Amino acid sequence: MNRRVAAPRPRPAVWRAGLALGLAALPSIAVANWTWQGQNGLIYDSNTNHAARSDQRQQSLAVTQSLRGQTVRLLNAHQALRWHVGAHTAQNLRFTALSYAQAESGVAWSYQPGAGFHAALWSISTNLQWHETGDRLRDGARTAVRASVTSQLTTRLQARVSARFDAQATASDAFSTWRLGAGGRLDWQATPAVAIYVDMKWLDGEFTTTVGESTDLGSDWTRDTAFDVDGERAYRRSGQGGSALLGMNWLLTRSCAADLAMRQTALTAGDQSYSVLSIMADLIYRF
């Protein structure tokens, strides 16, 4: 299906994201040592996370940049408290209204009761983001809470089991969603420089789509012009499903790595099925 690209809109000011990031960092700069990680990459999306049917598929490519700083405070021999701040931007090359900038801050507590090889690492974390896009209907705040336990199974194989809750509140009710996730991850150190990882998740919650009809749209829908200048009706749906992530991390130097990953997400709502494919390529550097 041929669609017209949305005409560029005046983008909302992103100074609030930068201000939030700067203020968040102030209390700890004088008393903590920071480590930083930068990242530049590309994200290809089939359906642009809008969960469209294959016969109405939308494809897009975005260029991303991010910078995240983290400090670790050891509470005792077995516990640590981590705090991070970060900024992230993405320029969508086809649907310009989906370009965005965000600031984030979060804290994580970890506990490892023993020092042995198989000692499990328990962790709980929370993360808060402020998100601004070229489409004011998608502007808003996001929050995530995750609990996990990680174990080193062998010298080359690590396993993690986790549960996660995500929610976002946006200017439009149609994009204000929440989701639960639970699953497991395996990291295999194939060679000293190459790691392979697999992540499988069960998902339950809400998502936004422009495909399919709802018998009771209520107030949870909006006219979405991000993909087409004429606009499509976008609304919330509740569904269940899962996601599978397969990736490879290649250490180029001591402080620089290339990462390539592919994620397939499949959801069902009523008698309809939805699927989203994402491919991500990143250059990651630490300093």
C-alpha positions, 0 to 999 in steps of 0.5 A: 500500500502506497502512503504519503509521508507526513509533512514535517511539523514544528517539533516541540522544544526538547529543552525540558529533556536536557534540563531534567538530565542536567538537574538529575546529575548534580547531587552526585557529581562531587562525590562519585566516580562516573563511567560513561557509555556512548552508542550510535546505531541504526534501527530498522522497523517493520511496522514501526512498532505499530503492529500492522498486518503484513498486508499493510506493513510500514517499514522505516529506518532510524539513526540513534545516538545515546549517552549514559553515565553510571556510578556504583556505591558499594553498601557492603561486601554483598550489596551495591547501589547503582544510579544512572542518567542518560540521554537518547535521540533518534532521527526517523528517516521516513516518518519524521514525526516519530523522531524523538529525544529523551532524558532518563534516570534510574537506580538499581539495587543488587545483592549477591549473598556469596562469592562463589562461582555459582552465587546468584546475583539478585537485582531490582531496578527502576527507570524513569524517562521523559520522551518528546517527539515530532508528534506532540500526541506521543510526548510524555513520561515512561517508567519501568520496574524490573526484578532479576536473578543472574547466575554464572552457569559455566565459565562461558554461559550466563543465565538470567530470569527476570520480570518487568513492568512498563508503563507510559503516560502520553498526551493522547490516551491512545498511546498511554499503555502498560505491559507486563513481561517475564522471561529468561536470557542466555549469554554465551561467550563463544570466543574472548571477543564474541558473545551470543545472547538470546532473550525470550519473553512472555508479554501481557498488556496494552499496545497501540495499532491502526489495524483492525476495528474495535467494537467499543473505541471509547475515548482511547483512540486518536487521529494519527498523522505520523504515517500518513498526512490524511491520518489513520485511526489509532487506538489501544488494544489489550493483548498477549504474546511474546518476543524473541531477541537474538544478538551478537556482540563483537569486542573490537577493542578494549573500549569499543564493541559492535552489536547486531540484534534482531527482535520478533514480537508477536501479539494477539488481541481477540481473533487478530494477530499482530507482528513486529520485526526490528533489526538493530546495529550499534557501535558501543564505546565506553570511557 
